[in-house]
Amino acid sequence: MVVGIPASPGLATGVARIIGRVPVPNQRGRDIDPAGTVERALDAVSTELTQLADRLRSEGHNDEAEIVAVGALIANDPVLRSQARDAAAGGGDAAGALLSVSEAHASVIESLGDATLKERAIDIRQVGRKAATFATGSHLATPATNGERLVLVAEELGPADIIGLQSNSVAAGVASRGGASSHAAIVARSLGIPLVLGVDRSILEVEDGTTLIVDGDAAKVTIHPSDQEIRHVMTAMDVAAKRVELLAQERSLPSATVDELQIALLCNVATPEEARGGFQSGAQGVGLLRTELPFLESVQWPTEHDHRRVLDPIFEQLVGQLVTVRVLDFGGDKLPPFLSDLAGDLRDLPRRGLPALLDTPDALSAQLRAILKAGARSRLRIMLPMVTSLRELAHARLLFQEAVNNVGVEAPALGIMIEVPSAALLADAFAQEVDFFSIGSNDLTQHVLGLNRRDAGSQPALAAHPSILTLIARVVRAGHAADISVGVCGEAAGDPLVLPLIIGSGIGSISVGVARLDEVRARVRRLSAEVCRDLFRQAVHAKSVDDVWDLVRAEALPSIL
């Protein structure tokens, strides 16, 4: 078994198809026209990717189509073509020329350090690799036989790798390079294909046809699973598919308890695809728009232009909708190179969230201006993460008002995340200064219980701990007294052992990942608000989190299917 980074959730099994290895020339003899072969191979790639983009558009996957169409443009790049022709004519090896020239172009772009350009480098390598397979006659025309499902395995996967084969033949993807914000990950999530990235390079040594199990949630890849493990996964896949279909049938129904308490159901997003998927799944708005993920490999603070480049396509999907944008939350396990370099010793890592931003106020001002401009056609809210003191909030509010004046718009709602004990304890004071609260259950749980995200025992259900519930009760009381809204945007909101407690606490909105929307709605609709309120009162005084879980299982864990 190998472990990596979770890039797209889900569970699947299939046979390995190794892609990206250096192609072996066919046996037709030495190519007498290597320069011509380069041209024909790049023409073939351009045609294939253009047709694929057209198919995606016809199926309603417009954003994915645009990603793939970039590959066709690269294949037609006159500079790349010219250099590959010259290299092939000099050495007589079309495939080798295509691989070396594409790698040289990719390396130059990658060295610039821009996160968006890094995706272009991946696309260039993919085009070079695909062209080399055409040049050697080893291009895969029929990806799967005998009804096999494929697990694509590569050093680095591009978006066209995932959707370029027959869509019903790709079960999952695994790669030793890449991250959760890559184009491959975006496409995989939008198409519901499990994907694990950042695994050990030993995965590249498996043979074609090796049976694999890919767990996109746990980021684990099992090699040569037992027959029992395969049967278990196949059964789980069938059950999951049927469950998804049934839950989706309730999308038009209100998110309300059986005794008609309305709970606003929002979604957490970071990409245009997630935003579109959220509203297709019936979300009532965006409760958390993460802005740091596209910049996790940046070599400097993002500029206003950088933010607009990322935000504009997302807001195009959200015109007229409620959108809560969290400003950059760098730190912890989300540390870009420029902050890692400054940090040096791990004991001296920069502060997280708002405190880190206030150390570089120009960076925060640039992002605030970009958010105000990009979100002008939405019902915008701006949210500050990791706030620990009223002094930090006052400083941030000054920068916020300056940005509002600079852009010349009406000030949107400004709120804070409650993620550390000090913020929860000061909730009464904070409530007089902000327009809304959003409880970040993940970080609040870890800070209160002394856990780390990577700890084996860390799980969303721990937000049911009596200590954390006590802090949540304090925040909700403060919010209600000041007549401001209180929501939850952490993973605990979607956990069946915590959801009844959140409802019982008096919280009015829940924001979860797009994939959890249908299940959370179904659970809300089967719960009683009265029972949840009584349960919360008992849970606050429980002796342990295990006792709370037992209470929930006994009183508020209805079967949803």
Disulfide bonds with the S-S distance in Angstrom:
none
